[in-house]
Amino acid sequence: MTAEEFLRSRPLSRAYFRSPNSFFIYRQQFVKQLKLENYNDQMVKVSKWAGIFWSN
């Protein structure tokens, strides 16, 4: 994901606030990839998986 893609994905009202940390950007891409692979699970589980993969 490029910086331009990330900024376009945020609502304009939020564009000038503090940017999210690197884990939140990673998690956003993690969720996007799971959706491409047709995984539909609870976000609580997905966040846990993202955390596990992030730490490895």
PDB file of N, CA, C, O and CB in Angstrom:
ATOM      1  N   MET A   1       0.843  -1.166   0.000  1.00  0.00           N
ATOM      2  CA  MET A   1       0.000   0.000   0.000  1.00  0.00           C
ATOM      3  C   MET A   1       0.892   1.234   0.000  1.00  0.00           C
ATOM      4  O   MET A   1       1.812   1.351   0.809  1.00  0.00           O
ATOM      5  CB  MET A   1      -0.961  -0.005   1.212  1.00  0.00           C
ATOM      6  N   THR A   2       0.614   2.127  -0.896  1.00  0.00           N
ATOM      7  CA  THR A   2       1.391   3.363  -0.950  1.00  0.00           C
ATOM      8  C   THR A   2       0.781   4.401  -0.010  1.00  0.00           C
ATOM      9  O   THR A   2      -0.346   4.240   0.458  1.00  0.00           O
ATOM     10  CB  THR A   2       1.452   3.911  -2.397  1.00  0.00           C
ATOM     11  N   ALA A   3       1.519   5.444   0.256  1.00  0.00           N
ATOM     12  CA  ALA A   3       1.015   6.520   1.115  1.00  0.00           C
ATOM     13  C   ALA A   3      -0.222   7.165   0.495  1.00  0.00           C
ATOM     14  O   ALA A   3      -1.163   7.520   1.206  1.00  0.00           O
ATOM     15  CB  ALA A   3       2.108   7.585   1.351  1.00  0.00           C
ATOM     16  N   GLU A   4      -0.221   7.314  -0.816  1.00  0.00           N
ATOM     17  CA  GLU A   4      -1.365   7.920  -1.494  1.00  0.00           C
ATOM     18  C   GLU A   4      -2.613   7.058  -1.348  1.00  0.00           C
ATOM     19  O   GLU A   4      -3.700   7.580  -1.101  1.00  0.00           O
ATOM     20  CB  GLU A   4      -1.053   8.139  -2.973  1.00  0.00           C
ATOM     21  N   GLU A   5      -2.467   5.743  -1.497  1.00  0.00           N
ATOM     22  CA  GLU A   5      -3.603   4.841  -1.332  1.00  0.00           C
ATOM     23  C   GLU A   5      -4.143   4.915   0.089  1.00  0.00           C
ATOM     24  O   GLU A   5      -5.356   4.920   0.300  1.00  0.00           O
ATOM     25  CB  GLU A   5      -3.203   3.401  -1.673  1.00  0.00           C
ATOM     26  N   PHE A   6      -3.250   4.971   1.047  1.00  0.00           N
ATOM     27  CA  PHE A   6      -3.668   5.036   2.436  1.00  0.00           C
ATOM     28  C   PHE A   6      -4.435   6.322   2.716  1.00  0.00           C
ATOM     29  O   PHE A   6      -5.486   6.290   3.355  1.00  0.00           O
ATOM     30  CB  PHE A   6      -2.462   4.930   3.357  1.00  0.00           C
ATOM     31  N   LEU A   7      -3.924   7.442   2.248  1.00  0.00           N
ATOM     32  CA  LEU A   7      -4.590   8.719   2.495  1.00  0.00           C
ATOM     33  C   LEU A   7      -5.937   8.797   1.799  1.00  0.00           C
ATOM     34  O   LEU A   7      -6.880   9.374   2.340  1.00  0.00           O
ATOM     35  CB  LEU A   7      -3.712   9.866   2.040  1.00  0.00           C
ATOM     36  N   ARG A   8      -6.039   8.225   0.609  1.00  0.00           N
ATOM     37  CA  ARG A   8      -7.322   8.219  -0.097  1.00  0.00           C
ATOM     38  C   ARG A   8      -8.355   7.370   0.618  1.00  0.00           C
ATOM     39  O   ARG A   8      -9.552   7.630   0.494  1.00  0.00           O
ATOM     40  CB  ARG A   8      -7.140   7.715  -1.514  1.00  0.00           C
ATOM     41  N   SER A   9      -7.920   6.356   1.367  1.00  0.00           N
ATOM     42  CA  SER A   9      -8.863   5.466   2.041  1.00  0.00           C
ATOM     43  C   SER A   9      -9.424   6.071   3.319  1.00  0.00           C
ATOM     44  O   SER A   9     -10.389   5.546   3.876  1.00  0.00           O
ATOM     45  CB  SER A   9      -8.194   4.152   2.356  1.00  0.00           C
ATOM     46  N   ARG A  10      -8.839   7.163   3.793  1.00  0.00           N
ATOM     47  CA  ARG A  10      -9.307   7.809   5.021  1.00  0.00           C
ATOM     48  C   ARG A  10     -10.293   8.921   4.682  1.00  0.00           C
ATOM     49  O   ARG A  10     -10.107   9.640   3.700  1.00  0.00           O
ATOM     50  CB  ARG A  10      -8.115   8.372   5.835  1.00  0.00           C
ATOM     51  N   PRO A  11     -11.340   9.063   5.490  1.00  0.00           N
ATOM     52  CA  PRO A  11     -12.263  10.190   5.266  1.00  0.00           C
ATOM     53  C   PRO A  11     -11.515  11.514   5.380  1.00  0.00           C
ATOM     54  O   PRO A  11     -10.583  11.641   6.175  1.00  0.00           O
ATOM     55  CB  PRO A  11     -13.438  10.150   6.281  1.00  0.00           C
ATOM     56  N   LEU A  12     -11.916  12.479   4.601  1.00  0.00           N
ATOM     57  CA  LEU A  12     -11.237  13.776   4.593  1.00  0.00           C
ATOM     58  C   LEU A  12     -11.217  14.411   5.978  1.00  0.00           C
ATOM     59  O   LEU A  12     -10.244  15.071   6.342  1.00  0.00           O
ATOM     60  CB  LEU A  12     -11.911  14.716   3.604  1.00  0.00           C
ATOM     61  N   SER A  13     -12.275  14.219   6.746  1.00  0.00           N
ATOM     62  CA  SER A  13     -12.323  14.802   8.088  1.00  0.00           C
ATOM     63  C   SER A  13     -11.254  14.207   9.002  1.00  0.00           C
ATOM     64  O   SER A  13     -10.856  14.854   9.971  1.00  0.00           O
ATOM     65  CB  SER A  13     -13.705  14.593   8.704  1.00  0.00           C
ATOM     66  N   ARG A  14     -10.781  12.996   8.721  1.00  0.00           N
ATOM     67  CA  ARG A  14      -9.770  12.342   9.548  1.00  0.00           C
ATOM     68  C   ARG A  14      -8.367  12.477   8.956  1.00  0.00           C
ATOM     69  O   ARG A  14      -7.387  12.102   9.599  1.00  0.00           O
ATOM     70  CB  ARG A  14     -10.115  10.873   9.724  1.00  0.00           C
ATOM     71  N   ALA A  15      -8.266  12.996   7.765  1.00  0.00           N
ATOM     72  CA  ALA A  15      -6.983  13.036   7.066  1.00  0.00           C
ATOM     73  C   ALA A  15      -5.941  13.895   7.768  1.00  0.00           C
ATOM     74  O   ALA A  15      -4.744  13.684   7.570  1.00  0.00           O
ATOM     75  CB  ALA A  15      -7.183  13.544   5.671  1.00  0.00           C
ATOM     76  N   TYR A  16      -6.357  14.843   8.570  1.00  0.00           N
ATOM     77  CA  TYR A  16      -5.406  15.752   9.202  1.00  0.00           C
ATOM     78  C   TYR A  16      -5.084  15.378  10.642  1.00  0.00           C
ATOM     79  O   TYR A  16      -4.312  16.074  11.301  1.00  0.00           O
ATOM     80  CB  TYR A  16      -5.940  17.150   9.160  1.00  0.00           C
ATOM     81  N   PHE A  17      -5.659  14.295  11.136  1.00  0.00           N
ATOM     82  CA  PHE A  17      -5.351  13.825  12.475  1.00  0.00           C
ATOM     83  C   PHE A  17      -4.057  13.022  12.455  1.00  0.00           C
ATOM     84  O   PHE A  17      -3.498  12.741  11.395  1.00  0.00           O
ATOM     85  CB  PHE A  17      -6.508  12.980  13.036  1.00  0.00           C
ATOM     86  N   ARG A  18      -3.607  12.670  13.617  1.00  0.00           N
ATOM     87  CA  ARG A  18      -2.400  11.859  13.755  1.00  0.00           C
ATOM     88  C   ARG A  18      -2.542  10.560  12.957  1.00  0.00           C
ATOM     89  O   ARG A  18      -3.596   9.926  12.984  1.00  0.00           O
ATOM     90  CB  ARG A  18      -2.119  11.550  15.245  1.00  0.00           C
ATOM     91  N   SER A  19      -1.521  10.182  12.275  1.00  0.00           N
ATOM     92  CA  SER A  19      -1.579   8.969  11.459  1.00  0.00           C
ATOM     93  C   SER A  19      -1.528   7.731  12.351  1.00  0.00           C
ATOM     94  O   SER A  19      -0.960   7.777  13.442  1.00  0.00           O
ATOM     95  CB  SER A  19      -0.422   8.943  10.435  1.00  0.00           C
ATOM     96  N   PRO A  20      -2.117   6.625  11.893  1.00  0.00           N
ATOM     97  CA  PRO A  20      -2.107   5.395  12.687  1.00  0.00           C
ATOM     98  C   PRO A  20      -0.708   4.786  12.739  1.00  0.00           C
ATOM     99  O   PRO A  20       0.134   5.038  11.877  1.00  0.00           O
ATOM    100  CB  PRO A  20      -3.102   4.379  12.111  1.00  0.00           C
ATOM    101  N   ASN A  21      -0.486   3.984  13.765  1.00  0.00           N
ATOM    102  CA  ASN A  21       0.829   3.350  13.877  1.00  0.00           C
ATOM    103  C   ASN A  21       0.966   2.223  12.852  1.00  0.00           C
ATOM    104  O   ASN A  21      -0.001   1.865  12.180  1.00  0.00           O
ATOM    105  CB  ASN A  21       1.050   2.806  15.307  1.00  0.00           C
ATOM    106  N   SER A  22       2.141   1.683  12.742  1.00  0.00           N
ATOM    107  CA  SER A  22       2.433   0.695  11.703  1.00  0.00           C
ATOM    108  C   SER A  22       1.613  -0.583  11.860  1.00  0.00           C
ATOM    109  O   SER A  22       1.290  -1.227  10.862  1.00  0.00           O
ATOM    110  CB  SER A  22       3.907   0.354  11.718  1.00  0.00           C
ATOM    111  N   PHE A  23       1.269  -0.964  13.094  1.00  0.00           N
ATOM    112  CA  PHE A  23       0.456  -2.167  13.272  1.00  0.00           C
ATOM    113  C   PHE A  23      -0.929  -1.980  12.667  1.00  0.00           C
ATOM    114  O   PHE A  23      -1.453  -2.906  12.047  1.00  0.00           O
ATOM    115  CB  PHE A  23       0.337  -2.521  14.760  1.00  0.00           C
ATOM    116  N   PHE A  24      -1.529  -0.814  12.828  1.00  0.00           N
ATOM    117  CA  PHE A  24      -2.864  -0.588  12.271  1.00  0.00           C
ATOM    118  C   PHE A  24      -2.839  -0.623  10.746  1.00  0.00           C
ATOM    119  O   PHE A  24      -3.783  -1.110  10.125  1.00  0.00           O
ATOM    120  CB  PHE A  24      -3.423   0.754  12.756  1.00  0.00           C
ATOM    121  N   ILE A  25      -1.794  -0.125  10.152  1.00  0.00           N
ATOM    122  CA  ILE A  25      -1.655  -0.207   8.695  1.00  0.00           C
ATOM    123  C   ILE A  25      -1.479  -1.669   8.281  1.00  0.00           C
ATOM    124  O   ILE A  25      -2.079  -2.115   7.303  1.00  0.00           O
ATOM    125  CB  ILE A  25      -0.449   0.652   8.202  1.00  0.00           C
ATOM    126  N   TYR A  26      -0.659  -2.412   9.024  1.00  0.00           N
ATOM    127  CA  TYR A  26      -0.456  -3.837   8.755  1.00  0.00           C
ATOM    128  C   TYR A  26      -1.780  -4.587   8.873  1.00  0.00           C
ATOM    129  O   TYR A  26      -2.117  -5.400   8.012  1.00  0.00           O
ATOM    130  CB  TYR A  26       0.592  -4.434   9.727  1.00  0.00           C
ATOM    131  N   ARG A  27      -2.534  -4.311   9.946  1.00  0.00           N
ATOM    132  CA  ARG A  27      -3.799  -4.996  10.176  1.00  0.00           C
ATOM    133  C   ARG A  27      -4.792  -4.693   9.055  1.00  0.00           C
ATOM    134  O   ARG A  27      -5.528  -5.580   8.622  1.00  0.00           O
ATOM    135  CB  ARG A  27      -4.387  -4.589  11.533  1.00  0.00           C
ATOM    136  N   GLN A  28      -4.816  -3.457   8.586  1.00  0.00           N
ATOM    137  CA  GLN A  28      -5.707  -3.080   7.495  1.00  0.00           C
ATOM    138  C   GLN A  28      -5.404  -3.910   6.249  1.00  0.00           C
ATOM    139  O   GLN A  28      -6.324  -4.387   5.584  1.00  0.00           O
ATOM    140  CB  GLN A  28      -5.575  -1.577   7.184  1.00  0.00           C
ATOM    141  N   GLN A  29      -4.131  -4.084   5.932  1.00  0.00           N
ATOM    142  CA  GLN A  29      -3.742  -4.891   4.778  1.00  0.00           C
ATOM    143  C   GLN A  29      -4.003  -6.378   5.026  1.00  0.00           C
ATOM    144  O   GLN A  29      -4.366  -7.107   4.103  1.00  0.00           O
ATOM    145  CB  GLN A  29      -2.264  -4.665   4.449  1.00  0.00           C
ATOM    146  N   PHE A  30      -3.819  -6.823   6.259  1.00  0.00           N
ATOM    147  CA  PHE A  30      -4.085  -8.208   6.643  1.00  0.00           C
ATOM    148  C   PHE A  30      -5.562  -8.533   6.396  1.00  0.00           C
ATOM    149  O   PHE A  30      -5.883  -9.566   5.808  1.00  0.00           O
ATOM    150  CB  PHE A  30      -3.708  -8.450   8.136  1.00  0.00           C
ATOM    151  N   VAL A  31      -6.454  -7.653   6.844  1.00  0.00           N
ATOM    152  CA  VAL A  31      -7.897  -7.844   6.654  1.00  0.00           C
ATOM    153  C   VAL A  31      -8.243  -7.831   5.167  1.00  0.00           C
ATOM    154  O   VAL A  31      -9.040  -8.644   4.701  1.00  0.00           O
ATOM    155  CB  VAL A  31      -8.697  -6.748   7.399  1.00  0.00           C
ATOM    156  N   LYS A  32      -7.646  -6.916   4.437  1.00  0.00           N
ATOM    157  CA  LYS A  32      -7.891  -6.828   2.992  1.00  0.00           C
ATOM    158  C   LYS A  32      -7.507  -8.135   2.299  1.00  0.00           C
ATOM    159  O   LYS A  32      -8.239  -8.621   1.437  1.00  0.00           O
ATOM    160  CB  LYS A  32      -7.100  -5.650   2.379  1.00  0.00           C
ATOM    161  N   GLN A  33      -6.364  -8.699   2.674  1.00  0.00           N
ATOM    162  CA  GLN A  33      -5.912  -9.957   2.077  1.00  0.00           C
ATOM    163  C   GLN A  33      -6.846 -11.110   2.434  1.00  0.00           C
ATOM    164  O   GLN A  33      -7.159 -11.941   1.582  1.00  0.00           O
ATOM    165  CB  GLN A  33      -4.487 -10.278   2.533  1.00  0.00           C
ATOM    166  N   LEU A  34      -7.292 -11.165   3.688  1.00  0.00           N
ATOM    167  CA  LEU A  34      -8.228 -12.217   4.086  1.00  0.00           C
ATOM    168  C   LEU A  34      -9.527 -12.125   3.296  1.00  0.00           C
ATOM    169  O   LEU A  34     -10.082 -13.148   2.895  1.00  0.00           O
ATOM    170  CB  LEU A  34      -8.519 -12.132   5.584  1.00  0.00           C
ATOM    171  N   LYS A  35     -10.012 -10.920   3.072  1.00  0.00           N
ATOM    172  CA  LYS A  35     -11.244 -10.746   2.297  1.00  0.00           C
ATOM    173  C   LYS A  35     -11.056 -11.196   0.852  1.00  0.00           C
ATOM    174  O   LYS A  35     -11.972 -11.762   0.256  1.00  0.00           O
ATOM    175  CB  LYS A  35     -11.695  -9.282   2.334  1.00  0.00           C
ATOM    176  N   LEU A  36      -9.869 -10.947   0.282  1.00  0.00           N
ATOM    177  CA  LEU A  36      -9.585 -11.418  -1.077  1.00  0.00           C
ATOM    178  C   LEU A  36      -9.615 -12.937  -1.157  1.00  0.00           C
ATOM    179  O   LEU A  36      -9.961 -13.509  -2.191  1.00  0.00           O
ATOM    180  CB  LEU A  36      -8.226 -10.899  -1.548  1.00  0.00           C
ATOM    181  N   GLU A  37      -9.248 -13.585  -0.056  1.00  0.00           N
ATOM    182  CA  GLU A  37      -9.226 -15.043  -0.004  1.00  0.00           C
ATOM    183  C   GLU A  37     -10.524 -15.616   0.566  1.00  0.00           C
ATOM    184  O   GLU A  37     -10.585 -16.793   0.923  1.00  0.00           O
ATOM    185  CB  GLU A  37      -8.045 -15.515   0.828  1.00  0.00           C
ATOM    186  N   ASN A  38     -11.562 -14.775   0.650  1.00  0.00           N
ATOM    187  CA  ASN A  38     -12.904 -15.161   1.100  1.00  0.00           C
ATOM    188  C   ASN A  38     -12.964 -15.692   2.527  1.00  0.00           C
ATOM    189  O   ASN A  38     -13.789 -16.554   2.833  1.00  0.00           O
ATOM    190  CB  ASN A  38     -13.453 -16.193   0.181  1.00  0.00           C
ATOM    191  N   TYR A  39     -12.104 -15.191   3.397  1.00  0.00           N
ATOM    192  CA  TYR A  39     -12.207 -15.501   4.818  1.00  0.00           C
ATOM    193  C   TYR A  39     -13.131 -14.475   5.444  1.00  0.00           C
ATOM    194  O   TYR A  39     -12.881 -13.272   5.364  1.00  0.00           O
ATOM    195  CB  TYR A  39     -10.803 -15.504   5.515  1.00  0.00           C
ATOM    196  N   ASN A  40     -14.191 -14.947   6.061  1.00  0.00           N
ATOM    197  CA  ASN A  40     -15.126 -14.057   6.745  1.00  0.00           C
ATOM    198  C   ASN A  40     -15.268 -14.542   8.177  1.00  0.00           C
ATOM    199  O   ASN A  40     -16.053 -15.448   8.460  1.00  0.00           O
ATOM    200  CB  ASN A  40     -16.516 -14.012   6.022  1.00  0.00           C
ATOM    201  N   ASP A  41     -14.525 -13.950   9.056  1.00  0.00           N
ATOM    202  CA  ASP A  41     -14.559 -14.332  10.460  1.00  0.00           C
ATOM    203  C   ASP A  41     -14.727 -13.083  11.307  1.00  0.00           C
ATOM    204  O   ASP A  41     -14.678 -11.966  10.793  1.00  0.00           O
ATOM    205  CB  ASP A  41     -13.278 -15.103  10.861  1.00  0.00           C
ATOM    206  N   GLN A  42     -14.923 -13.272  12.598  1.00  0.00           N
ATOM    207  CA  GLN A  42     -15.097 -12.138  13.503  1.00  0.00           C
ATOM    208  C   GLN A  42     -13.825 -11.299  13.543  1.00  0.00           C
ATOM    209  O   GLN A  42     -12.715 -11.831  13.525  1.00  0.00           O
ATOM    210  CB  GLN A  42     -15.467 -12.623  14.920  1.00  0.00           C
ATOM    211  N   MET A  43     -14.000  -9.981  13.596  1.00  0.00           N
ATOM    212  CA  MET A  43     -12.850  -9.080  13.622  1.00  0.00           C
ATOM    213  C   MET A  43     -11.991  -9.287  14.867  1.00  0.00           C
ATOM    214  O   MET A  43     -10.790  -9.019  14.840  1.00  0.00           O
ATOM    215  CB  MET A  43     -13.318  -7.634  13.554  1.00  0.00           C
ATOM    216  N   VAL A  44     -12.589  -9.759  15.948  1.00  0.00           N
ATOM    217  CA  VAL A  44     -11.809 -10.047  17.160  1.00  0.00           C
ATOM    218  C   VAL A  44     -10.781 -11.133  16.857  1.00  0.00           C
ATOM    219  O   VAL A  44      -9.620 -11.023  17.253  1.00  0.00           O
ATOM    220  CB  VAL A  44     -12.740 -10.486  18.333  1.00  0.00           C
ATOM    221  N   LYS A  45     -11.205 -12.174  16.162  1.00  0.00           N
ATOM    222  CA  LYS A  45     -10.292 -13.258  15.788  1.00  0.00           C
ATOM    223  C   LYS A  45      -9.248 -12.772  14.785  1.00  0.00           C
ATOM    224  O   LYS A  45      -8.065 -13.094  14.896  1.00  0.00           O
ATOM    225  CB  LYS A  45     -11.076 -14.442  15.201  1.00  0.00           C
ATOM    226  N   VAL A  46      -9.702 -12.000  13.813  1.00  0.00           N
ATOM    227  CA  VAL A  46      -8.791 -11.498  12.787  1.00  0.00           C
ATOM    228  C   VAL A  46      -7.717 -10.618  13.417  1.00  0.00           C
ATOM    229  O   VAL A  46      -6.546 -10.707  13.046  1.00  0.00           O
ATOM    230  CB  VAL A  46      -9.566 -10.711  11.711  1.00  0.00           C
ATOM    231  N   SER A  47      -8.102  -9.775  14.360  1.00  0.00           N
ATOM    232  CA  SER A  47      -7.128  -8.918  15.042  1.00  0.00           C
ATOM    233  C   SER A  47      -6.117  -9.754  15.816  1.00  0.00           C
ATOM    234  O   SER A  47      -4.930  -9.430  15.849  1.00  0.00           O
ATOM    235  CB  SER A  47      -7.841  -7.941  15.991  1.00  0.00           C
ATOM    236  N   LYS A  48      -6.586 -10.822  16.433  1.00  0.00           N
ATOM    237  CA  LYS A  48      -5.683 -11.711  17.165  1.00  0.00           C
ATOM    238  C   LYS A  48      -4.696 -12.370  16.201  1.00  0.00           C
ATOM    239  O   LYS A  48      -3.501 -12.450  16.487  1.00  0.00           O
ATOM    240  CB  LYS A  48      -6.484 -12.788  17.938  1.00  0.00           C
ATOM    241  N   TRP A  49      -5.200 -12.842  15.058  1.00  0.00           N
ATOM    242  CA  TRP A  49      -4.318 -13.453  14.057  1.00  0.00           C
ATOM    243  C   TRP A  49      -3.293 -12.443  13.559  1.00  0.00           C
ATOM    244  O   TRP A  49      -2.112 -12.763  13.424  1.00  0.00           O
ATOM    245  CB  TRP A  49      -5.139 -14.004  12.874  1.00  0.00           C
ATOM    246  N   ALA A  50      -3.746 -11.227  13.288  1.00  0.00           N
ATOM    247  CA  ALA A  50      -2.831 -10.188  12.806  1.00  0.00           C
ATOM    248  C   ALA A  50      -1.735  -9.938  13.833  1.00  0.00           C
ATOM    249  O   ALA A  50      -0.571  -9.762  13.474  1.00  0.00           O
ATOM    250  CB  ALA A  50      -3.595  -8.877  12.508  1.00  0.00           C
ATOM    251  N   GLY A  51      -2.105  -9.922  15.109  1.00  0.00           N
ATOM    252  CA  GLY A  51      -1.118  -9.727  16.168  1.00  0.00           C
ATOM    253  C   GLY A  51      -0.100 -10.849  16.219  1.00  0.00           C
ATOM    254  O   GLY A  51       1.087 -10.608  16.438  1.00  0.00           O
ATOM    255  N   ILE A  52      -0.559 -12.071  16.019  1.00  0.00           N
ATOM    256  CA  ILE A  52       0.343 -13.228  16.021  1.00  0.00           C
ATOM    257  C   ILE A  52       1.316 -13.142  14.845  1.00  0.00           C
ATOM    258  O   ILE A  52       2.521 -13.331  15.013  1.00  0.00           O
ATOM    259  CB  ILE A  52      -0.463 -14.552  15.958  1.00  0.00           C
ATOM    260  N   PHE A  53       0.786 -12.856  13.655  1.00  0.00           N
ATOM    261  CA  PHE A  53       1.654 -12.742  12.480  1.00  0.00           C
ATOM    262  C   PHE A  53       2.594 -11.550  12.592  1.00  0.00           C
ATOM    263  O   PHE A  53       3.738 -11.619  12.143  1.00  0.00           O
ATOM    264  CB  PHE A  53       0.814 -12.621  11.211  1.00  0.00           C
ATOM    265  N   TRP A  54       2.124 -10.464  13.185  1.00  0.00           N
ATOM    266  CA  TRP A  54       2.938  -9.259  13.356  1.00  0.00           C
ATOM    267  C   TRP A  54       4.153  -9.553  14.223  1.00  0.00           C
ATOM    268  O   TRP A  54       5.247  -9.062  13.946  1.00  0.00           O
ATOM    269  CB  TRP A  54       2.105  -8.127  13.978  1.00  0.00           C
ATOM    270  N   SER A  55       3.970 -10.344  15.262  1.00  0.00           N
ATOM    271  CA  SER A  55       5.073 -10.600  16.196  1.00  0.00           C
ATOM    272  C   SER A  55       6.066 -11.633  15.675  1.00  0.00           C
ATOM    273  O   SER A  55       7.134 -11.805  16.261  1.00  0.00           O
ATOM    274  CB  SER A  55       4.523 -11.063  17.524  1.00  0.00           C
ATOM    275  N   ASN A  56       5.735 -12.322  14.587  1.00  0.00           N
ATOM    276  CA  ASN A  56       6.656 -13.324  14.023  1.00  0.00           C
ATOM    277  C   ASN A  56       7.535 -12.756  12.963  1.00  0.00           C
ATOM    278  O   ASN A  56       8.360 -13.472  12.396  1.00  0.00           O
ATOM    279  CB  ASN A  56       5.900 -14.480  13.458  1.00  0.00           C
TER     280      ASN A  56
END
